[in-house]
């Protein structure tokens, strides 16, 4: 996801959030008119999503968080041999626990784990019929390309903190929630399929080219440290039944 596109949106949302925070001078004791179940719809740097939560106690909640997004952000630089096209697919579902250190506080700390199906699809097209120290001639107009899929570890831990206005005013069913944290994804690992002239090479040369392109792409991607330690900024509306 292109974080630069979300910056103005989150600045606006965060400013609105600060302006409507209720002052805690007469905070209600807790869950007066509410049940323990709440639903939220949100936007975050993990994508658009929804969540379903349950208040185990007045200080501990658990929620299921689902997010999805697609973006064509260019994460790999073109070079004199290869043109890259990349597409990011964000797809996560997590179980998150929110702990409120104080009964009459809206602030909480979070920890949990996401099933991480975030992926990067890469199309690497050779510019002409040479790469590094290998060159060739053929009648095929396509000098060769690879289609790669790069993924993370299957499960990624999450830690963060946040604010939920429901802990200050239990009379309103519709509440604002905000959180920020880190999703520890680790490095991306990829595999690829060859097309065009690359398919006609002997297995050793084909493997050399594919492995070289995969390693180059992995290096380009994983040098972005924010991908491995992905910043999660979340703002949404929750409805307490």
C-alpha positions, 0 to 999 in steps of 0.5 A: 500500500502506498503510505504516502496516499494515506498520510493526508487522510490520517492527518485529517482523521487524527485531527478530528479524533483529537478534537472529539476526545471527551474530557475524562472529568466525569468518566462513567464507571464502565459498560452501563448500557452496553453489552459485551459485543462490538463491531467496527468498520475501519481504514488502516495501513493494512487496508479497509476492514472490519472487526468483531470484538468481545469484552472479556472483562472491563479491562480486557477485550478480544477482537477479530480484525480483517483487512484487505487492499490492493495497490500497484505501488512500485517497490522494485527499481528498473535497471538497464536489463529489466523492467519491473511491475509490482502489485501489492495485495494486503490480506490479513486476519488477526486475533488481537487482545486489548488491555486497559490498564485503568478502569476509567481510561480509554487508552489500551495496549494491544498484542496478538497475531495475524494470519499474514497473506500479504503478498507482492506480485512481480513481473520482471521483463528483460529489456533485450536479449542479454542480462549480466554476462549472458546474451543470446539470439532468437526469433522470439520477440519476447526476450524473456520474463519471470512472474514472481510471487513474494510472501511473508511468514504465515503468522506475524505478531502484532504489538501496539496501543490505542484509544477507544472512546467507549470506555469514557462514555458507555451511553452512546452505541457508536464510538470512535477507536484509534490504534497504532502499532507494528506488524512484524512480518519479517523478510519476503521470500519468493518463487517465480515462473519463467516465460519467453526465451528463458524457457528455451535455455538449458535447465542450468542457465534457466535456473541461474537466471531465475534464481538471480532475478529472484534474489535481486528482487528479494534484496530490493524489497527487503531493503525497505525496513518498513516492509519487515516492520510494517507500521499499522495505523488504524482509525474506525467507528465501532458499534456497541450492541 
